[in-house]
């Protein structure tokens, strides 16, 4: 077991004083968050579980109240950062937005930079099993005692500012990264970009993975409008890498980059990645220069994320980040081991083969279905649950009719009831049963399976999170 030992708080706060310019753009403070599952108690001043319970109970959380937790405006974040002595200005940052793929790209970048010798902070959301997944330094989750102390020391600040859950956890992350004296922090956007609470940073590099339909009630109902929100993270004179561009989004990015005098790099044009198969649980790819890589993330949809990551690394090298070819090779191959990333076409058991994936919107499910079509099996069994504010009918229309379905629901307020999902699925010719819990659905699917069947678990971050946290696999 690895143990992080930190110096005196004030001594650490004096380290790594490099400042970034603060932006004046307004932001929003919202992200999905799974059900609160109390971890083991501990700590001299309260417990980790009580600290998390305080955050969930006292602060607006998106999964509990939906849109009411969406709080546009810069005021809360500025107040939080000022109260904490602007920790986000004490290390270099990389900002990552996008409808899909931003979590994978964030973890890939963090893994490579860590292998290159940098002390790396990583802030992502939502978590799947443990709150600590959101805030990592060199792959290690935030110390539980730090969470306890941060909440205990700043309750008055929370009461005065009344931040959302996402704003508060973002503030905790930025403060923790300064405390740990990171060299660079990878910051994943929670929702959108222009109005996201993370948009107070002045990054070295911005990355936008792709644009597709999700959270249309907040971001807009056209690809152009959604791209406009994502493009809000583009900063003056700061390079931005666009992973995937569409005719509806290209002009939006070009216009914003021109306004900000920001170098604009399209990864699709810069980096072609070829799929060469699988070996020992890794995906084999090569670029146009015949450089071969083993990728620790196996979904075919990761090809675009790999291209985006490698393009971003090129830009980081031009910004005087020292990143060797060996660091890239090891970082992309061992990304899950180095960063703890879960839920991306993750194998949970070999026989019958059980795979989970966090794809949860139309574009994400489309990638999942394409991946399923490349698999070999006797019977395909799909455990699926969704939240009630997604485009459920569009997702159901994509799913294969030959599969056997185990409809379920995560233990969160926003979960679409399993029976309702079952009823809606019948219009699309899908056949299966409803199960009240994820654990029951997963256990039934595995029990029904022969050794050459294939079990897929997905439809929601929360379903995947409960499968990882509550189910046993062989």
ABEGO torsion letter per residue (X at the ends): XBBBBBBBAAAAAABGABBBBBBABBBBBBBBBBBBBBBBBEEABEBAAAAAAAAAAABBBAAAAEAAABBBEAAAAAAAAAAAGGAAAABBBBBBBEABGAAAAAAAAAAAAAAAGBBBBBBBOBBAABAAAABBBGGBBBBAAAAAAAAAAAAAAAAAAGBBAAAAAAAAAAAAAAAAGBABBBBBBABEGAABAAAABBBABBBBABBBBBGAAAAEABAAAAAAAAAAABBBGBBBBBABBBAAAAAAAAAAAAAAGBBBBBAAAABBBBBAEBBGGBBBBBBAAGBBBBBABABAAAAAAAAAAAAAAAAAAAAGBBBBAAAAAAAAAAAAAAAGBBGBGBBABAOBBBBBBABABAAAAAAAAAAAAABBBABBBBBBBBBAABBAAAAAAABBAABBBBBBBBBBAABBBAAAAAAAAAAAGBBEBBBABAAAAAAAAAAABBAABBBBBBGBAAAAAAAAAABBBX
